[in-house]
Amino acid sequence: WINPRTLVLMDSTEKLRVVDRPSQEELETVDMAELQLVYNSSHFKSLATGGNVSQAL
């Protein structure tokens, strides 16, 4: 939440979406892939590898 009317979400394609909550209108989309985010969870890792988790884990 940014404020009572504005919500910021990140989708699985690493796009940051700014949404007006009452109207559900998408106000802005920003591609965050260039930041090369690192996830600290095996849940996110499995998304990044197509649902496969390394046997080493």
N, C-alpha and C positions, 0 to 999 in steps of 0.2 A: 504494500500500500504506500502510495505517495501522499495522498490526502483522501478525504471521504469520497471524492469523485473519481480519482485516478488510480489505476492499477498498472503495475509493470510486471510482465511475465517473460520468461525465457522459454522458448520451445526447444524441441529435441534437435532442431537444425541450428541451434545457437543464434536464433534471431530474437532480439529484445523487442517486445511489443508493448507500446503504451496504449492503454485502453481506457476510454471514458466509461466508467462502471454503469451509470444509469441508462445510457443509450446503447451500450456495448459497441460503440463505434471505435474502430482502431485509429488512433490519432497519429501514431508514428511507428515505424519499424526500423530497427538498426541491426545490421549484420555484425555479430560479435565474433565470428569465426576467425578474423584476423588476430584477435587477442590470444589465440591458442590456449584457451582455458584448460586447467588441469583439475580433474575430479578426484576426490579422496574417498570414493565409495565404489565398491564392487558393482553396485546397481548401475551406476553411470558407466563404469568400465564395460559392463556387458552390453549396454546400449551402443557404445562406440565400436565394439567388435562384432556386431551383428548377433548378439545374444550368447556368444561363446566366451567362456572365461578360461584363462590359461590353466593347464593342469598343475602348474607350479603353485597356484594359489590353493 
